[in-house]
Amino acid sequence: MTDRVIKSDAEWRDELDDETYRVTRQAGTERPFSHPGFPKGPGHYECVCCGARLFDGDAKFESYCGWPSFSRPGGAIDEHRDASHGMTRTEVRCHRCDAHLGHVFPDGPPPTGLRYCINGVALRFVPDAV
């Protein structure tokens, strides 16, 4: 799934609920702990906007930060410098549709040492077929 998804702002507004639009299309952040109980295990997480595969289920871990966290990407992730809010961070976006997903930090578990801190509204869990 490498084809870019390009839609107008009006098309995104029509397809997404208000919170998902604010987070994914306007680089917002959802409230912490607003998506408890995201599955961990056999399956993967995809972009809610375009369906691109983003993270494998076995990369999910509990970071207690309030957002779903992953130790490594499993697909179509782009990273960009983000100097907003008086700090420098690395923003994570979907490669396929440019949706804002969250940020990556260097305080995750071994072996990567990375914590991809992702907004739950930007993700959809797809369990492995049995």
N, C-alpha and C positions, 0 to 999 in steps of 0.2 A: 504494500500500500504506500506508494511513493508519490502519487499524483497530488499536487497541491490543491487545496480547497480554498477557493476565493469567492467570498460572498460580500454583498453590500452590507452596510451597517443595518439598513432596514430589514434585510433578509435574516441577519443574526437576531435582531430584536423580535421578529416574528416567530423564530424557532425556539428561542431560549426563554426560560422564566427570568424574572427580573434579577434575582440574585446570581444565577449562573451567567447571565449577560454581564452584570457588573464585574464579576470576578474574572471571567475568561476574556471578555472583549475590552474591558476598561482597566485591567490590571489591578483589580480590587483584591481584598482579603476577606474571607469569611470569618465569622467569630470562631475562636478556638473552642474545641470540644463540641462543635455543632454536628459532627458526623461520627458518633461513637459506633463501635461494633463493625467497622469495615471488615469484610472477610480476609482471612490470611490463609493461604494454602493453595491447592491446585487450581490454577486459573491465571488470569492476567487482568490488568487494569488498562482500560482504553480511554481515549479522549472523549468526553461527553459531546463535544461539538462535531467531531468528524469520524470517530471510531478508530483512529490510529492506535496501535498497540504502544503503550508507554512504559509499563512496569510489569514484571512477572510477580506473581503472588508470593513466591518464596523470597523475594527481596524486601517484603514488608516487615517492619519491626515496630515495636512499641517504644517510642521516644518520650512519651509523656509530655510532649510540647503542645498538644491540642489539635494537631493536624495529622493526617495520614503521613507516615514516613517510610522511605525506601532507601536501601543502601546502594542501589545501582539502577540505572535505567535499563529497560528491557526493549527499547524501541526508539521511536521517532521523537527524540528530545533535542532541542537547541538551547544553548546557554548564552546569555547576554549580560553585559555589565549593567547594573541598576544602581544609580547614584541618588535615588529618591529618598525622602525622609531623613536627610542629613547623615546617611551612611552609605557605604559601598557594599553591595551584595551581588550575588550571581542569580539572575532571574532565569527560570526554566519555562520554556514555551514548547508547545507542540510543533514539531517540524512541518507537519502536513497543513495545519490551518492557522498557525501562529497564535493559538489560544494561550493566554497566561495561565500557568499551572501553579506556580509558587516559586520557591527559591531553593538553592542547594548550599549547604554549610559543611565546613570541614570538621564536624564533631560527631560523626557517625561511627558505627561499629566496624571492627576489622572484617574483611581485609581491605575494604576501600577507604574507610575513615570518612565516608560521606554520608550526609543525611539530606535526602531530597524531601523537603517539607512541602507537601502538596495540598492545595485546597480540595476538600472532599467533593464540592460541587462540580469540580472539573473532571472527575473520574467516574467511570462505570466499571464494576467488577463483572468479568465474564468467567464463570467456572469452566474448568476442563470438562469436555464431554466424557461421559462414563460408558 
